[in-house]
Amino acid sequence: MNIATPIDAKSPKLDSSIGHTACPHDCPSTCALEVEISEDGRIGRVRGAGDHSYTSGVICAKVARYAERLYHPDRLMHPLRRAGAKGAGQWRQISWDDALDEIAEAFVKAEERDGSEAVWPYFYAGTMGWVQRDSIDRLRHAKRYSGFFSSICTNPAWTGFTMATGVLRGPDPREMGRTDCVVIWGTNAVSTQVNVMTHAIKSRKERGAKIVVIDIYDNPTMKQADMALIVKPGTDAALACAVMHIAFRDGYADRDYMARYADDPAGLEAHLKTKTPQWAAAITGLSAEEIEAFARLVGTTKKTFFRLGYGFTRQRNGAVAMHAAASIATVLGSWQYEGGGAFHSNSDIFRMNNAELTGRSMKDADIRMLDQSQIGRVLTGDPVALRHRGPVTAMLIQNTNPANIAPEQRLVRRGFARDDLFVAVHEQFMTETAEIADIVIPATMFVEHDDIYRAGGQNHILLGPKLVDPPPTVRTNLFVIEELAKRLGVADRPGFGFTAREMVDRILKSSDLPDYDHFLEHKWFDRQPAFEEAHFLNGFAHPDGKFHFRPDWINQPAPNKPPAAIGALGPHAELPVFPDQVDVIEVADPEHPFRLATSPARNFLNSSFSETKTSRQKEGRPEVMINPADAEANGISHGDLVRIGNGRGDLRIHARITTEVKPGVLIAEGPWPNKAHVDGEGINVLTGADPVAPYGGAAVHDNKVWLCRDTA
């Protein structure tokens, strides 16, 4: 599979030491790392920590070659001021003091002109370290700048799972290595979270476990499956409903378990009477025989572990689909067994206190919240996106690259091009967002600063101590926030004035966790709950203690529910009472006969690693995957330039003809930088920012498009 980097692949050089840290990138695995450090203070090979029970010595290849990124010749090294037109690439090197003074001055002017909400600090998951990622919120709240509704990644999946269980946790993910069947659903784990495969394959080798993969194309994870089910995009709920129909029909349903642990099993059974395999086959593109075989496998295998991924979160009906998939484990009673149940994220087990870090005591509920996914609409003056208040005229951007990865790219770029908008970008490379900024300042990488991490796809809190010195002209995210706080007159407010290490210690102390020095010695802390809690044997986390087949789509809490001032989002009135297929997706039509998904590339991680030579060489070039029948019908040959489009725009891209996609489905793996595309516009020209029901999200894998051979 070319996914493993065994810890004993090579012994470290005699003149090097080993540093211990955690991968900072936006991946559920949060791998524990061992980093070779030479006597002259440079990193060498990066390996997975063999004594970490989840990482188990295996990491993805792109992180294993991290030195290529750290010492990249194009890394930003000095603060820069724009010297020409926006995006023209003309820069003048300036000092750090000048850069920070100009950012603060621009923020003050924006506030004087249009109020404090005119400033919008914008960030995301370029690092998952708490201190370096989330300190920007402390400045936001201290200055009453516009709020940030982080919708782009997790909301539909998290919402769907918690509608079912009442909490975002589940069985110990290491139980994938102690099960009889692993269902990997909605995640290309070989490419995006390799440790899922580590444990699944362990069960296959040691127990003869079956691996089932459910996805929308024949990706690398599919090729590892004993049973591979390729469904049409946005039809996962139909498959889940048919599996539960068969479970009730054929006696696989655990009625005693449901009587104790579920809210309305009789109502669900009655609802599913018409959800036959034939019904689901017509929707999903699977055969009725495939659906029957899958239902029989999980129905007769008590220890089945449903590993539910983030593909659910990128469809407009993703919350419904996640809820339906998790419901199978309850119908079958899988939760009762070690190696059984459903798992999406462990985010709720860690109980870490970030109140001081983020300045929560200073948060003003009257300050508007702007949707991260709708940055294009916000910057082009859409009154709904702006919450019917004034414009955004100044931004600080850390840890994200919206000019590349945000949906509705033409709106995004038009908004950034405004002459009255000041943008400062703190970055490691000259990304496409940095290219259209007014001030660019260089950022450290994870081995160059202190931080603390908590996993989502596993169960550990991990320390990320500084291992090597950064270049002398590069600064941490925390440094920038602290220096701006001084210049903006809020450095005396709660949470400011601490080093990263001090803030880590304060987070740990307020969370009743061991201190920094303990973590420095032991490297990580296992927060996995007891078996009874993880498997909900004492009841689910709803007030009634039940798993909810009947979700309250509007009123129930969820991990990232929008504030009351925003309310429920998207077509929430169309969400079903019980698990069901609901076509709030962009259904193909005669004008747009194809469904396009922008799935993640193996050698990129969002827009990170797209700058490194090896990753780019391995990925080749931007391409769209087209089934041979669709190619023939449209006169398209392998390697041709094709044009794809919808109401948001169109772009040209090279065709890759392959049976890995089904007819009517297009896959464009990436995201590639916009400039890597033929005409300088990337795939997110075609993705939408309309919010996903009920609590928001960005459905970047859910696009109806047309396709034709380019004749230009």
N, C-alpha and C positions, 0 to 999 in steps of 0.2 A: 504493500500500500504506500510505501515511501512516506510514512507518517511518524515513524518512531525514531527517537534519538536515545538509545539505551544508555544508561548512566555509565556502563562499563565499556562503551565503544572505544574510548581511548583514555589512558591515564593522563592526568594533568601534567604539564611540563614541570620539571624539577624546580624551575625558577619562578613558579607561580603559586599563588594561594587560591583558596576557594572562598567566595563570598556567597551568602545566602540571601535570597530576596524572593519577590513574587512578581509574576508577569502583570504589568499594569494595564493591559489592553482590554477592550470591551468584549470579553469572551466569558461565558459562564464558568469555564474551568478554573480561572485564576491560579495558574500552575505555580507550585513551589519550584524555585529555580536554584541551580548552583552555577556560579559564574567564575570562570578562571580569571584571575587578576595577576598580571605580571609585576615584576619588581619595579618597573617604571610607571605603574599606575594605569595600565591600559587593560581593557577586558579582552578576553579571548573567547573560547568556546562557552556556550551557554547550554546547560543540560537540565533535564527534569530531575528533581530531588528524588532519589530512589527510596529514601526512608519516609516519604510523605505518602500516606495510605491512599490518597486519591490520585495524585499525579503519577505515582508509581514509576518514576524515572523516564516518563515519556512526555515530550512536548512537540508542538508543531514545528515544521522545518523553518518557517519564516522567523520565529523567535529564536530558534537555535543559532541562526546566523545574524544575531542582533548587532554584532560588531560592525557588520556592513552598514547598518543604519547609523550607529553612533559616530562612526568615523567617515561618514559620507562626505565627499568633497563639496557638495552643494548645501551642506547644513548651514543654517543662518548663524552668523557669528557676531553681528554688530547691529545696534539700533539703526533704523533707516527712516528717513523722511521722504515722502513723495516729492519729486522734483519736476514732474510734468503732469500731463493729463492723467486722470484715473485709468489704471490699467495699462499705461504706456510703457511701464517697466523702467522708468527713469527714477533713480534714487540717489539720495545724498546721505552719507554716513554721518550720524550725530552721536552725541554722548548720551549715556543713560539718564543723566539729570535733565538734559534738554528734552528727551523723549517723554519722560514722566511729567515734566512741567507742562508740555504741550497737551498731553492727554488730559491732565487735570484742568487746564485752562479751557479746553474745548468742552468738558463736562460742565464747568461752571457757566459758560456762555449759553449752553443749551438749556440749563436749568433756569437761568435768568430770563431767557426768551420764551420758553414754552413750558416751564414747570419741571419738577424733578422727574416726572414720568417720561420726559423726552429722552432720557438716558436709559439704554437697555443693555445691561451686561448679559452676554450671550455665551453659553458654554455647553459642553456635553462630556462625552466619555472618552476623549483622547487619552486621558489617564483615569483609571478607576480608583486611584489613591484618594482617600477622603480629604486630606489636608490640601493637596495641590489642586484637586478638582473643585471642592465645595466652598473654599474660602471666599470665592467671588460673591457668594450669597450674603456673606456677612457685610461686605461693602454695599451690596444692593439694599439691604434692609436698613443699614445705618443712614444711607442717603435718600431712602424712599424712592429709589429708581424703579422702573417698571419691573414687574414680576415676570417669572419665567416658568411657563407650563411645559414640562418636559414630556412631550407626547410622542416623539418620533420612533421609539423603539419598542416599549414593553406593554403599553396600556391594554390593547385588546386581549393579549394572552393572559396577563396578570388578572384582568377583570374577569375573564371567563373562568379561570381556575378558582379564584376566591368566591365567585358566585356559587360555586359547587361546594367548596370545603370551608369557606369562611376565613381562610388564612393562606398565606403563600409559603407553604412548606409541604413536606411529604416524606416518604421513606428515605432512609439513608441511601444516597446515590451509589455508595460502594456495594449495595446489595445487587446492583446489576451484575456483579461478579459472583453472586450466590443465588442465581435464579435458574429457572428452566425455560424461560422465554423472555426475550427482550423485544419490545415493540418500539422502534425508533421512528417517531412520527413527527414530521414537520421540521426536521433538522438534518442537514447534510454533515453529519458528525465527523466523517473522515476529513472534511475540509475545514470545519469551523469549530469543533470541540472534540479533539482527538481522544480525550480521556474517556468519553462515553464508549468509544470502540475498545479501549484498553480493557474495560471491565466486562463489556458484552462478550468479547472474544475469550476472556478468561472463563466465563461461564460455558461458552461453547466447548472449549478445550477440556475443562475439568468435569463438566456435568452433561455434555451433549446438548446444551441449550440451543434452541432455535432463535435466530435473529430475523425479525420481520422489519422491513423498512417501508414506510409509506411516505411518498413524496410526489412531486409533480413532474419529475423527469429522471432519467436513468443516470444519476450522478454517482460519484465514487462510493458513497455509502451503500447505494443500491447494489453495487457490484459485490458487496460483502454479504448480502442477505441470503438467507435460506428461502425466504418468501419475500418477493419484491412486488409492491402494489403501487402502480403509477396512476394517480387520480387526476382528473381535470382540476385546474386551479379553483379554489373556493368551494369544493364539494366534499370536504372532509366530514362535515356533519351528516351528510347523507350516508356515508359509509358507516359512521358510528351508530346511526339509528338502525341500519339494517343488521349490524352485528348484535345489537341489543334485542331486536326483533327475533333473531334466530335463537338467542340465549333464552328468551321466554318460551319460544315455540318448542325448543328441543330439550329443555330441562337443564340447561347450563346455569340458569339464573339461580342465585343463592337467595331463596325467598326468606329464610330465617334471618340471614344477615340483614337484608333490606328491611325487614319488619322492625329490627332493632335500631338500625343506623340511618335509614333514609326517610325523607319526608312524605313521599306519595308514590310508592312503588306501584300500587294498583292503578293510579292515574297514568303513570308512565306506560304501563303495559297496555292499557286501553289505547293510549295515544299511538303506540307503535304498531298496532294491528295492521295498518296499511303500509308500513315502511318495510316492504319485502325486499329480498335481494334483487328481484327484477326491477322494482322501483328504483333502488339505489344504482343498479347497473346502468340504467338509462341516464342517470345524472352524472355519475363519476367516471364513466368510460371503462370501468372494470367489467368483467363478466360476472354473471350471477354465481358461477362456479368458483371464481376467485374469492368472492365475498363469503360464500359458504365455507370454503377451506380455511379462511382466516378466522371466521367465527368458531369453527370447530376446534382449531388449534388453541385459541385463547380460552375457549369454553371448557376444554378438557385438560388445560394446564393451569392448575391452581396458582402456582408461583409464576405469574406473568407480571413483568415490570413494564408499565407504559411510560416511556421516556418521551415527553411532549415538548417540542421545541418552539423556537421563535418564528418559524414559518407561519404559525397561527396569527401572529401579531401583525402581519403585513397584508391581511385580507380584510375587506370591509365587513365580512361576516365572521371575522376571526374569533371574537369573544364567544359567539354562539358555538363555533366549531370546537374551541378549546373546552367549553363546558360539556359538550356532547361526548368528546373523546374521554374526558375524565370520568364521565358517568358510566362508561363501560366497566371500569374497575369496581364500581359499587354494585352494579347489576350482578357481576360475577363473584363478588365478595373477595376480590383479590387482595384488598387491604389487610386481611387477617394474617397473611403469611409473610415470613421473611422472603425477600425477593419478589414481593407482590405489591400491587397498588399503582398509583399514578404519581409522577413527579414532573414538575416543571421548574421550580426555583425554590431555594431555601432562604430567600431573602428575609423572611420574618423570624428566623431562629436566632439571629445574632444579637438583637436587643442592645445595639450600640447607640449611645446618646450623642447626637450631633448638634444639640441645641446651641451650645456656645460656639462651636465651629461655624455654624451658619448664621449666627446672630438672630436666632428665632425670637428672642425677647423683644427685638426691635422691629419685628415685622408688623406692618400696618395692613389690616385686612381691606382697607379702602383703596389701597394701591392696586391698579389694574394688573391682571395676569395676561401676558401675551403668549400665544401658542408658538412654540419652537418650530413646529412643522409648517406654520403659515408665515414664515419670515418674508417670503415674497409678497404676500398680501399686505403684511404690516408695512414693509418698506415702500410699497407703491400706493399707500394711503387708503386701503380698503377700510371703510368705517366699521364694519362688523369685526374684522380682525383687530382693529385698534380699540375695540370696546367703546366706540363712539366718543373717543377722547382725542387728544392732540397727536401730532406726528412724533415719530422717533427721529431724532436728529443727531444722536451720538451713541456709539457702541464701543464696548471693549469685548473682544472675542478671544476666548481661551479654549483649547482642547477640542476644537471642532472646525470643520471646513464646509460651511453651508453653501458656498458658491459651487461646490461639487456635489455634495450629498443630499441637499435639501430638495424636496419635490417642487414642481412648478418652476423649473430653472430659469425660464425666460423672465418670469416675474422677479425672481431673486436677483438676477444680474441687472435688470432694469432698476430695481430698488437700490442696489449698491452703487449704481452709476450716478445717483443724484448728487448734484453739486452742493446741496445744503446738508448732506449727511457726512459727519465725521466718523471714521472707523479706525480704531487701533486694534491690531492683531498681534497676539503673543504666540509665537509659533516656533517650530523646530526647522521647518523648511518653507520655502517660498511657495506656499500652496496657492491655489487659484483664489481663495479668499484673501490671502495676504497680498496678492498682486493688485487687488483693487482697493487696498487700504490707504490711509493717509500716513499712518505711523506703523512700522513693523518692528517688533522687539523680539530678540532671540530667547528661546526657552530651553531649560534643561530637559534631559531624558531621565528615565526612572532610576538608573543606577547612580545618578548624580545628585539625588536629594533624598531626604527622609520622608516616609509615609507609612500609612497603615491601610490594609486592604481587607475586605470581606468578600467571600465568594458568593455566587448565586447558584451555580450548578453543583457545588459541593458543600462542605460543612465546616470550613476552617476560616478563622481570622488569621491573617498572615502579616508579618512585619516586612516592610521594604526599606531597609536602612540604606543610607548613602554608602556606596562602595568605592567610587572613584571621584576625583575632583572634576567638576565641569570646566570647560574652557573659561578663561578669566573674564570674558566679556558676555557670558551667558547667565541668565538669572532664572530663579524658580518662579512658579506662579504665585506662591505665597509672598515672595519679595515684592512683586508688582502690586499685589493687593495692599500690603502694608505701607508701601511708599505712597500709593495713591491716597490711602486713608490719611496719611500725614498732610499731604497737600490739600486735601479736601476738608480738613478740619474735624475728622471723626476718629482719629487714632486713639483717643481716650475712651472710646465706647467699648462695651463688653466684648471680649474675644480678641481684641487687637493687642499687639505687643509681644507675642510669643513666637519662639522659633518653631520650626516644624516638629522637632523632637519634643519640645515642651507641649505643643498642642496634641500630639499623639498621646502623651502621658495623661493629659487632662481628659481626653476622650475615654481612655482606658479606665481611669479612676472613676469617672462619672458613670461608667457602664459596669462597675464592679468586676472588672477584669484585671488580670495580672498586669504589672507595669511594663514600661519599655524595656528595662533591663532583663526582665523575665523573658520577654519575646526575643530579645537579642540572643539569649542563651538557648531558648527552646524553639525559636523560629516561627511557630504557629500555635494556635489554640483550637482544639476541636470543640465545636459548639453543638454537635449533633444531639438532639433530644433523645430521651429514652425511647425504646421500641414502641411502647404503648402510646406515647404521645405522637411519635412520627407516623404511626399507622392508624391513628385516630381510634384506638381501641377503647379509649375513655370518652368517645364522642367527638364529633366534628366541632369546628370552632364557631358555628352559629349559636345564637342564644338558646335554641332548642336542642342543640347537640346533634343535629341531623345533617346528613349530606342532602343538599337541596337539588332535587330534580326540577323543581319549580323555582327558578331564580327570580329575585326582585330586581329587575334590570335598572331601575331608576333610583331606588332608595338605599340599596345596600352599600355599605362602605367597601372600598377597594384601595389597594396600595397607592394608586396615583389618581384618585378621583378628583375631577376639577372642582374648584371652590364653588360655593353656592352662587356667587356672582356670575359664573359661567353656566352652571347647570349641566344637565344631560345634553349630549351632543349627538349629531348624526341622526339617522332615521330610527331612533330608539323605539318609536311606537310600533315598528314592524317586527321587533324581536319576539320570538315565540314563547309561549307559556312553558312548554316542555322542549327537550332537545329536538331540533328539526333543521332541515335545510331551508335557509332563507336567502333569497337571491337579492340581497342589497349590494351584491358585487357588481362590477362593470361587466354585465353579460354581453357576450359577442352578439353583433347584429349584422345585417347585410352590408352596412357601410364600414363596419369594423369587425371583420370575421375572425380575428385572431385575439387570443389572450396572451399578454406579455407579462413575464415575471423578471425582475432584475435581481436574480439570485447572487449570493456572495461568491466571489472567486476564491480559489484555494490559497493563492499566494498573496492576496491582499487582505486587509482587515478594515472594512469601511474604506476610507481613503488612505489609511496608513499602509506602509510598505510599497505603495505604488511608485515611490521614488527610488527604490533600490534596484540595482541592476539585475540581480538574480531573479527577484520576483517578476520583474517586467519580462525578462527573457523566458521564464517558464510560462507566463500567461500568453505571450505572443503579441496579440493586438485585440482591440475591441471587435467582437463578432456577435452575431445573433444566430442562435441555433434554430434550424428549420427542418421539419420533417421532409423526407424525400418526395412524398406525395404532394405536399404543399409547394415545394420548390418546382416540381414538374408542372403543376397547374399554373404557376405564375411565371414560367420561363426562366427560372433562376438556376444557375449552376454554382457549384462550390467555389468560393472565393469572389463571386460577383459582388459589386456594390449594390445594396438594396436601399430602399427608402421605407421607413416605417413612420407612422404618424397617427395622431388623433386630434381632438379639438384643442389640445394644449400646445401642439407644435409637431414638428417632424424633423427627422435627422437621417443622415446616411451612415451606413455601417456595412461591414463585409459579412457575407453569408457563410455559415458553416452548415453544410447539409449533413444531417445525422439522424439515425433512428433513435437516438437517446431522448428525443422529444416526440410526443404524440402529435398527430395531425391537429391543426387548429391552435397549437401552443407554440409560443416563441420564448426562448430563454436568452437573456443577455447577461452573462456573468460579469461582475465588477464589484464596485464601480471603478471604471477607469477615469483618470483625469479627463476633463472636458477636452483639453487640447490634444489628447491622444486620438480623438475621433477625427474623422476626415474633415469636417467643417468646424471643428472647435466647439461643438455643442455635445454634451454628454447625454446619457440615457435618461437622466432625471428631467429632461425636457418633457418627457411623456408621462411622468408620474404626477398624481394629484395630491392636494393638501386638504381636501374636504375631510372633516373629522369622521372617524370611525365611531359607530354607535357601540355602547352608550356613553363612554367616558373619554373618547378621543383616541387618536393614533394616526399614523400615516400608512396608507395601504399601498406601499411601493411595489408590491408583487401583483397588484390587482388592476390591470390596465387593458382596456379593449383598444385594439389598433388595427390599422390597415397596413398592407405590405405590398410593395411592387418592386420590380427590378428597376434600378436607376438607369435612366437613358441619357443622362446629361453627358 
